[in-house]
Amino acid sequence: MSFAVHEHADHRRRRRQHERMRAQARRSGRLRLCIHRSQQHIYGQIIDDKKAQTVVAASSLDTTLRGEKASKKASGSNISAAQQVGQLLANRAKEKNIQAVILDRGSFAYHGRIKALADAAREGGLSF
């Protein structure tokens, strides 16, 4: 006797939105700036879907940012941390000669920490 596992509607919605974003990135041929946020941290990575590998990554857990945050008593879950991650990501992308990406925010609204990371990456030289 087997039981069917039913996926929650929110999970289905998130998966569909993420699949649409990945399809758009494949059609454009650009690298994809994928952003993920959790309760305590924010993560960003630039992915080459053709090679299926991460080219550049940065997060609020990064050791270069952790040292700065320890002195400022800041957490990885605020807008200033997201801005620092965006700047770090843009600097690392510049080192690898990456200028143009497509923003993959998953199903997260373009607001708050997601917007702060994206704006900081734009100011750092990435275009999307």
N, C-alpha and C positions, 0 to 999 in steps of 0.2 A: 504494500500500500504506500503510495507516494503522495506527498502534499505539494501543492503549487505554492511557491513563494511569490507573494504579490508585492511589488515595489510601491513605495509611497509616492503619491502624486508629485510632491515637491522634488523628489529625487529624479523622477522621469522628466520633469520640466528642466531641471538643471542639466541633465544629460543631453537633452535635445538642444538647449541653447549652446552648450559647449560644442556639440557636434556641428552645429551651424557655423560657429565661429571658426572651427578648424577647417571646414570646407571652404570658407571664404579666404582663409590664409593660403590654402592650397591653390585656389584659383588665381590669386594675386601673384603668387610666386615669391612673395617676400618672406623674410624670417618672422617669427611670431614672438611677441613679448607677452608671455603668460604670467598673470598675476594671481596669487592666491593669498588669502588672508585667513588667519585663524583668530581665536580670541586673544592670544598673547603676542603673535608675531605676524609679519608680512613677508612674502617671498616673491621674487621676480626672476624670471629666467627667459633668455632669448633662445628659441628652439628652431633648428633647421629641420623642417618636416620631411624634406627630401632624403636627408641622411639619417633621420630619426635620432638626432643627438642634440644635447644642450650645448650651445656655443658659449654663452655667458650666463652666470647666475650671481645673485646677491640676495641677502635676506637680513632681517633684523638680528639674526643669530650670528652674522658674520663677525669674525674676530676683530676686524678693523673698526667696526661700529660698536662692538661690545665694550671696548676700552673707553670710547668716548662717552657711552651711556653710563658707565659705572661712575664716572666723575659727575655727570649731570643728574644722576638719579632718575633717569628717564626709562620708560619701558619700551618694549617693541610694539606696543599696541596703540600708539598715538600717531598723530599726523606728522610730527617732527621726525619720528623714526621712519615713516614712510617716505618723507622727503629725502632723508639721508640715503635710504636704500635706492631710490630713484636716481640720485646723483651718482652713487657708486656704480650702479648698473650702466648708466650712460658713459661714465669714464672707462669702464671695462670694455664696453662696446666700441668706443673710439679706438682703444688699443688694438682691437681686432678689425678695424676699418669697417664697422657696421654703422650705416647712417639711417637706413629706412627699415622700419618694421611695421607689423600690423598689431594693434593692441588686442589682446585676448584677455578680457576681464572675467571670463567664465560667465557665471550668472550673477556676479556681484554688480550692484548698481554703481554707475560712475559717480561716486559721491564719497566724501570723507577721505579715508586712507587710500582708496584706489585712485581717486582723483589726484591726491597729493603726490603719490608715486609717479603717476603718468605725467603730471605737470613738471615735476623735477627732472624726469627723464627727457622731456622735451627741451627744457632749459639747458640741459647738459649736451644737447646736440642731436638727439634722436628725432626723426620725423615719422609721424604716423597720423 
